[in-house]
Amino acid sequence: MMEIKTKLRKWGNSFGVVVPQKDIESSGIKEGEEIILLLRKENKEDVLKEMFGTFKFKKSTDKLMKEIDNELDSGF
């Protein structure tokens, strides 16, 4: 699965999206194959809220970052 940022465009009585050729080639999708598109409107004002919601962390940010650094250093 991949995420592509593109614009919705009017085509006659319909709308369409353009998928860059390089993304099609890297995904292995061929012309005529069925695909599934998941659509979502970009909301630039609430990017962090959209990513993290209203979740309240039990640990401080500093503690979480130290734990992440330790995991990365240990190679999981």
VMD Tcl script that draws the C-alpha trace (Angstrom):
set ca {
  {0.00 0.00 0.00}
  {1.23 3.50 -0.75}
  {0.07 7.02 -0.05}
  {-0.03 9.54 -2.89}
  {-0.91 13.19 -2.56}
  {-2.77 14.44 -5.63}
  {-5.62 16.74 -6.59}
  {-9.14 15.78 -7.56}
  {-9.91 16.99 -11.10}
  {-13.12 17.40 -13.06}
  {-13.34 15.17 -16.16}
  {-16.61 15.73 -18.02}
  {-19.43 14.74 -15.67}
  {-17.05 12.87 -13.34}
  {-14.00 13.47 -11.20}
  {-10.65 11.74 -11.40}
  {-7.17 11.61 -9.94}
  {-3.80 11.34 -11.66}
  {-1.36 8.79 -10.26}
  {2.28 9.47 -11.19}
  {3.86 6.90 -13.52}
  {6.75 6.22 -11.14}
  {4.30 5.24 -8.37}
  {2.41 2.92 -10.72}
  {5.66 1.26 -11.83}
  {6.98 0.84 -8.28}
  {3.70 -0.72 -7.12}
  {3.56 -3.28 -9.91}
  {0.02 -2.29 -10.87}
  {-0.82 -2.79 -14.54}
  {-3.34 -0.98 -16.74}
  {-6.81 -2.48 -16.45}
  {-6.26 -3.95 -12.97}
  {-8.77 -3.07 -10.29}
  {-7.47 -0.99 -7.40}
  {-8.98 0.38 -4.20}
  {-8.66 4.08 -3.40}
  {-9.07 5.36 0.13}
  {-10.01 9.03 -0.02}
  {-9.49 11.59 2.70}
  {-9.55 15.35 2.58}
  {-6.33 16.98 3.73}
  {-6.93 19.16 6.75}
  {-3.80 21.24 7.27}
  {-5.12 22.89 10.44}
  {-5.46 19.74 12.55}
  {-2.57 17.58 11.32}
  {-1.36 16.59 14.80}
  {-4.88 16.03 16.08}
  {-5.61 13.85 13.06}
  {-2.44 11.82 13.62}
  {-2.70 11.40 17.37}
  {-6.33 12.22 18.17}
  {-6.98 13.18 21.76}
  {-4.94 10.35 23.27}
  {-3.41 11.21 26.63}
  {0.01 9.67 27.21}
  {0.82 8.30 30.65}
  {4.53 9.01 30.22}
  {6.22 12.33 29.57}
  {7.48 13.16 26.10}
  {11.08 13.07 27.33}
  {10.63 9.58 28.77}
  {8.98 8.31 25.58}
  {11.77 9.76 23.43}
  {14.46 8.13 25.63}
  {12.70 4.77 25.33}
  {12.52 5.12 21.55}
  {16.21 6.04 21.38}
  {17.11 3.01 23.53}
  {15.09 0.68 21.28}
  {16.71 2.10 18.13}
  {20.18 1.78 19.63}
  {19.58 -1.83 20.70}
  {18.36 -2.81 17.20}
  {14.98 -3.86 18.60}
}
mol new
graphics top color blue
foreach p $ca { graphics top sphere $p radius 0.5 }
foreach p [lrange $ca 0 end-1] q [lrange $ca 1 end] { graphics top cylinder $p $q radius 0.2 }
display resetview
